[in-house]
Amino acid sequence: MNVSEVADKRIKSLLGWGTQVLRRVSSTPDLDARVLLGHCLQYSKEQLWMYADERVDRACVEHFQADVQARSRGKPVAYLTGSKEFFGLDFKVNRHTLIPRPETELLVEAALALMAGQQKSQWRVLELGTGSGAVAVSVVHVRPQTFVVATDIDHAALQVACGNAQGLLKEPASIHWLQTNWCAGVQGCFDLVLSNPPYVATEDPHVSAEVSNFEPKRALFAGVDGLQAIVCIVEEARALLAGGWLLLEHGAGQGASVRSVLQQTGYRQIVTLKDLAGLERVTQAYWSGQQV
Ligand SMILES: C[S@@+](CC[C@H](N)C(=O)[O-])C[C@H]1O[C@@H](n2cnc3c(N)ncnc32)[C@H](O)[C@@H]1O
């Protein structure tokens, strides 16, 4: 179905067309159509509703049609609009960055809870695999006095993260960006190391084509069991923690394996946190600061 079949080109008619086209590919066709048309018109959801009878000009109709067609081929909405909301902030994203997930907010909440529970003049935090910078920027947004080093292996992702810090933080210079392979070359000593690393098994049949075809492979996949990056981080982080916490996001079915890796590597006070659906999502553990 082509948008030319929509006779009057009013907002409500275009939304109806977009919803119908997207029904085949999306579980939220109405929402997707609203977000995409709102993006083309620079209208909020409320404005789309208030001006539902307004006619849309040709350039916007063509833009909307192109976006709906791209969406119907599986491209995520966030890559079409160029942004995604996370922890109450609007992060720029592109094909070099993972689209921040709601479940990763638990990692930020866990970090903030640890920081709130222990008085320090300044927390020193290391985030490994920062992607769009969603985790590091959210932490500094809540606790501006935190010193943060955020790393990623992907230079283009770090550029997006740095731009997000500049756009969203009053003190963007609190975050120091470093392109590296996990902890290689990271200097200093940290109170908290946190990461949402890639943790999907390479042959995982549950990964949707939408995810695997569009999001960066190295942001997602981590060997046959999905634990390759986690094992590496658990081992390397010890040298950077002088009595401090490691916080890791992981797959819902990986809690037991992650606890076991941490236990065997010498971490203590290992606790796994569950999300609102009761799924094991984040594991925290304490490294006492013994020499590795
Ligand atoms: C699951 S994404 C997390 C992105 C972001 N922190 C978030 O939560 O939305 C994992 C990130 O780790 C990065 N990464 C993958 N392998 C890496 C490595 N060997 N060293 C450092 N970063 C790596 C990827 O580029 C990606 O940005």
The ligand as an SDF file (V2000), in Angstrom:
LIG
                    3D

 27 29  0  0  0  0  0  0  0  0999 V2000
   25.5980   -4.0570   24.9360 C   0  0  0  0  0  0  0  0  0  0  0  0
   26.4700   -2.6270   24.3120 S   0  0  0  0  0  0  0  0  0  0  0  0
   26.1940   -1.4880   25.6660 C   0  0  0  0  0  0  0  0  0  0  0  0
   26.1460   -0.0640   25.2340 C   0  0  0  0  0  0  0  0  0  0  0  0
   25.6810    0.9040   26.3490 C   0  0  0  0  0  0  0  0  0  0  0  0
   26.5340    0.8320   27.5160 N   0  0  0  0  0  0  0  0  0  0  0  0
   24.2590    0.5980   26.7460 C   0  0  0  0  0  0  0  0  0  0  0  0
   24.0420    0.0190   27.8110 O   0  0  0  0  0  0  0  0  0  0  0  0
   23.3360    0.9320   25.9820 O   0  0  0  0  0  0  0  0  0  0  0  0
   28.1450   -3.1450   24.5200 C   0  0  0  0  0  0  0  0  0  0  0  0
   29.1930   -2.1160   24.1150 C   0  0  0  0  0  0  0  0  0  0  0  0
   30.4670   -2.7190   24.3200 O   0  0  0  0  0  0  0  0  0  0  0  0
   31.3280   -2.3450   23.2630 C   0  0  0  0  0  0  0  0  0  0  0  0
   32.3810   -3.3600   23.1360 N   0  0  0  0  0  0  0  0  0  0  0  0
   32.3110   -4.5600   22.5190 C   0  0  0  0  0  0  0  0  0  0  0  0
   33.4790   -5.2000   22.6280 N   0  0  0  0  0  0  0  0  0  0  0  0
   34.3140   -4.3880   23.3240 C   0  0  0  0  0  0  0  0  0  0  0  0
   35.6630   -4.5020   23.7640 C   0  0  0  0  0  0  0  0  0  0  0  0
   36.3970   -5.5870   23.4860 N   0  0  0  0  0  0  0  0  0  0  0  0
   36.1820   -3.4750   24.4550 N   0  0  0  0  0  0  0  0  0  0  0  0
   35.4490   -2.3800   24.7470 C   0  0  0  0  0  0  0  0  0  0  0  0
   34.1700   -2.2050   24.3450 N   0  0  0  0  0  0  0  0  0  0  0  0
   33.6050   -3.2100   23.6510 C   0  0  0  0  0  0  0  0  0  0  0  0
   30.4320   -2.2400   22.0460 C   0  0  0  0  0  0  0  0  0  0  0  0
   31.0080   -1.4190   21.0470 O   0  0  0  0  0  0  0  0  0  0  0  0
   29.1450   -1.6720   22.6610 C   0  0  0  0  0  0  0  0  0  0  0  0
   29.1300   -0.2730   22.5880 O   0  0  0  0  0  0  0  0  0  0  0  0
  1  2  1  0
  2  3  1  0
  2 10  1  0
  3  4  1  0
  4  5  1  0
  5  6  1  0
  5  7  1  0
  7  8  2  0
  7  9  1  0
 10 11  1  0
 11 12  1  0
 11 26  1  0
 12 13  1  0
 13 14  1  0
 13 24  1  0
 14 15  1  0
 14 23  1  0
 15 16  2  0
 16 17  1  0
 17 18  1  0
 17 23  2  0
 18 19  1  0
 18 20  2  0
 20 21  1  0
 21 22  2  0
 22 23  1  0
 24 25  1  0
 24 26  1  0
 26 27  1  0
M  CHG  2   2   1   9  -1
M  END
$$$$
